[in-house]
């Protein structure tokens, strides 16, 4: 089982075994989007915010 700590609220997050690098997950405690940056050891960071292009 893969576990890590949310950088936003310090909650323990359990990831599924098939989780991949660059996958976006959601912290079940605070709801923030996190990007998986490494699997050995498991690390996550706040996911980049998508910018609106407003049709440009």
C-alpha positions in Angstrom: 0.0 0.0 0.0 1.3 3.4 -0.9 0.9 6.3 1.5 2.0 9.9 1.7 1.2 13.1 3.5 -0.9 16.0 2.0 1.3 19.1 1.7 -1.8 21.3 2.3 -3.4 19.8 5.5 -0.9 17.1 6.6 -3.5 14.3 6.3 -2.3 10.8 5.5 -3.2 9.8 1.9 -3.4 6.2 0.7 -2.8 5.7 -3.0 -3.9 2.7 -5.1 -1.1 0.3 -6.2 -1.8 1.3 -9.9 -1.2 5.0 -9.3 1.1 6.5 -11.9 3.5 9.5 -11.8 1.7 12.8 -13.0 -1.7 11.4 -11.9 -3.9 13.9 -10.2 -5.5 12.8 -6.9 -7.7 14.6 -4.4 -7.0 14.8 -0.7 -10.0 13.2 1.0 -9.6 15.6 4.0 -9.2 19.0 2.5 -10.2 18.4 -1.1 -7.1 19.9 -2.7 -5.9 18.5 -6.1 -2.5 16.9 -5.8 -0.1 15.7 -8.5 1.9 12.5 -7.9 5.6 13.4 -8.5 7.3 10.2 -7.4 6.4 6.7 -6.4 9.6 5.7 -4.6 9.3 7.3 -2.2 5.7 8.5 -2.8 5.6 12.3 -3.1 2.9 14.7 -4.1 2.7 18.4 -4.7 -0.2 20.8 -5.3 -1.5 20.3 -8.8 -1.0 23.2 -11.2 -4.1 25.3 -11.8 -5.5 25.1 -15.3 -5.6 28.5 -16.9 -8.7 29.6 -18.8 -7.9 30.4 -22.5 -11.2 32.4 -23.0 -11.2 31.2 -26.7 -7.9 32.9 -27.6 
